[in-house]
C-alpha cells in the first residue's frame, strides 16, 4: 500500500505543473462536449429507448417514476460513454506526453525497451473499452436496485482503470517478458490503485481530471515497480 500511496502523492504533485495539467484538462473537455452534443440531439429517442428497459409499474398515476428512471439510466449511459471517451483520448494521445514528462523528472535512469508500443497500447485500450461499454449497458438495469449505484460503477470502473493503464504505463519502457513478470508480481497493487482512481472519478469536478490522474498514478506505480524489478534482478537500468 505504501507504493500505491506514493504513486497517488506524486500524481497530485504532477498535476500542479502547467504542462501536465493541460494534458489532464483537454481530453475530458473534448469528451464532454462531444457527448453533450449527442445527448441534446438524441435525447427524446434515448429516453424512449431507456423506457423499454425500466420495469412497467402496474399502478395508475405512477408513470412519472418510470419516466425519471429512464432519464436516470440515459444520464448514466452518457456518463459512461463520456468517461470511456476521455480515457481513450488520454491513453492514445495524452499518455505518451505524460510519460515523457514524468520519466524525465522521476525516472531518467530507466531505459526504454518497449515493443510495438503504439499498436499494443491502442489494441489494449480499445479491447478494454469495448468490454467496459458493453458491461456498462448490461449493468444499467441493476443501477435501479437501491445501493447498487454506490458499488457497481466503482467496482467496474476500477477494473477498467487497471486493465487499461497498467499496460499503457509500461509499454514504452518494459519488454514483454518484464511486463508479464511485473504484472504477476504487482496484481494487487494495480487493483488497489484502480479502486482509488475509480473513486476519484465519482467526485464532482475532480472527475474532470480523473482520466489523466489515473494515467499518472499507473505511470508512477508501474515505472517504480519496473525500476525495483530491474535492480533486484541485477539488470542495468
Buried (B, 14 or more C-beta within 10 A) or exposed (E): EEBBEEBBEBBEBBBEBEEBBEBBBBBBEBBBEBBEEBBEEEEEEBBEBBBEBBEEEEEEEEEEEBBEBBBBBBEBBBBBBBBBBBBBBBBBEBBBEBBEBBBEEBBEEBEEEBEEBEEBBBEBBBEBBEBBBEBBBEBBBEBBEEEEBEEBBBEBBBBBBBBBBBBBBBBBBBEEEBBEBBBEEBEEBBBBBBBBBBBBBBEEEEBBBBBBBBBBBBBBBBBBBBBBBBEEEEEEE
